[in-house]
Amino acid sequence: MMAKVFAISISENKGEQKNNVDSAILKEEHGIVGDAHAGDWHRQVSLLAQESIDKMLEKGLDVSAGDFAENITTKGIDLLALKLGSQIRIGDRVVLEITQHGKECHDRCAIYHQAGDCVMPKEGIFAKVIKGGKIEPGDSIEVIQND
């Protein structure tokens, strides 16, 4: 199975569930245009596997893409196997560099209260935008450097 973008989600404020969008513009050294987490830092874009969300569904939680505040929900790629500094290409243009695995969770953040659990601290990854462009659900994801 080819790795792909399952969903794209953005929000105006940090620490809240994100809304799914039909496409997004990623800007170099910034992140997703219109998303609260964009800016000049190492966590411009967050990624979480649909497979991780599926684990929460199996526990009986009513969650879907964007509920864990991830920007890009992926399908068919082992995100945690990507080493820091690795690069992935989304579609034919956008390039992201992996900058962080997981994160320290806020003290029972809004997402935890809404979803009852949060997989983002353990299974989410973060990246910065090396090459910008437009992405949309269904775009392919290719590992172009993993060392």
C-alpha positions in Angstrom: 0.0 0.0 0.0 1.3 3.4 -0.9 1.6 5.9 1.9 -0.7 8.9 1.6 -2.3 11.9 3.2 -5.6 10.7 4.8 -6.7 14.2 6.0 -5.5 17.7 6.5 -6.6 19.7 9.5 -6.1 23.3 10.8 -7.2 25.5 13.7 -7.0 29.1 14.6 -6.0 28.4 18.2 -3.5 26.0 19.8 -4.6 23.2 22.0 -7.9 22.5 20.3 -9.3 20.0 17.9 -8.7 21.0 14.3 -11.1 21.2 11.4 -10.6 19.2 8.3 -9.9 21.1 5.1 -9.9 20.1 1.4 -6.4 21.4 0.8 -3.7 23.4 2.5 -0.8 25.7 1.5 2.5 24.9 3.2 5.0 27.8 3.3 8.7 27.2 3.7 10.1 27.8 7.2 6.6 28.6 8.4 4.1 25.7 8.2 0.5 25.6 7.1 -0.9 29.0 6.2 -3.8 29.8 8.6 -2.9 27.2 11.3 -2.1 28.3 14.9 1.1 26.2 15.1 2.7 27.8 12.0 5.7 30.0 12.7 9.5 30.2 12.9 10.1 27.1 15.1 10.7 23.4 14.8 7.1 22.2 15.2 5.5 23.9 12.2 3.5 20.8 11.1 2.3 17.9 13.1 1.6 14.4 11.7 -0.3 11.5 13.2 -1.1 8.1 11.6 -4.7 7.1 11.0 -3.6 3.8 12.3 -3.0 5.5 15.7 -6.5 7.1 15.6 -7.9 3.6 14.7 -6.5 2.4 18.1 -8.6 5.0 19.9 -11.7 3.9 17.9 -11.1 0.3 19.0 -11.2 1.6 22.6 -14.7 2.9 21.9 -13.8 6.6 21.6 -15.6 8.7 19.0 -12.7 10.4 17.3 -11.5 11.1 13.8 -8.8 12.9 11.8 -8.0 16.3 13.4 -9.3 15.5 16.9 -5.8 15.1 18.3 -4.8 18.5 16.8 -2.6 16.9 14.1 -2.2 18.9 10.9 -1.7 15.9 8.6 -3.3 12.5 9.2 -1.3 9.9 7.3 -2.1 6.3 6.2 0.3 3.5 5.3 3.6 5.0 6.8 5.3 4.2 10.1 5.9 7.8 11.3 7.9 6.7 14.4 10.4 4.9 12.1 11.4 8.2 10.6 14.6 9.4 12.2 15.1 13.0 13.2 16.4 14.9 10.2 14.6 12.6 7.8 12.7 14.1 4.9 9.4 13.2 3.3 7.9 14.4 0.1 4.1 15.0 -0.1 2.7 15.0 -3.6 5.2 16.2 -6.2 6.4 19.3 -4.4 6.2 19.7 -0.6 9.2 18.5 1.5 9.1 18.2 5.3 12.0 17.5 7.6 11.2 15.5 10.8 12.2 17.5 13.9 10.6 15.8 16.9 9.0 12.5 17.9 6.1 12.9 20.4 5.7 15.7 22.8 5.1 16.5 26.4 1.3 16.7 26.8 -0.4 19.6 28.4 -2.0 18.9 31.8 -5.2 17.2 30.6 -5.6 19.5 27.6 -8.9 20.2 25.8 -8.2 17.3 23.5 -7.8 14.9 26.3 -11.1 16.0 27.8 -12.9 15.8 24.5 -11.4 12.5 23.3 -10.8 10.8 26.7 -7.2 10.0 25.7 -4.5 11.4 23.5 -2.2 9.5 21.2 -0.4 12.6 20.0 2.2 12.7 22.8 3.3 9.1 22.1 2.7 8.6 18.4 2.7 12.0 16.7 5.7 13.6 15.0 6.6 17.1 14.1 8.3 18.6 11.1 9.4 21.9 9.5 8.6 22.9 5.9 11.7 22.7 3.7 9.8 23.1 0.4 6.4 24.6 0.3 3.3 24.1 -1.9 -0.2 22.8 -1.9 -1.3 19.4 -0.5 -4.6 17.6 -0.4 -6.0 14.3 0.9 -4.9 11.4 -1.3 -1.5 12.9 -2.1 1.3 10.4 -1.9 3.9 10.4 0.9 7.5 9.3 0.0 10.5 9.0 2.3 13.3 10.7 0.4 15.9 10.7 3.2 16.0 8.7 6.4 19.4 8.8 8.0 
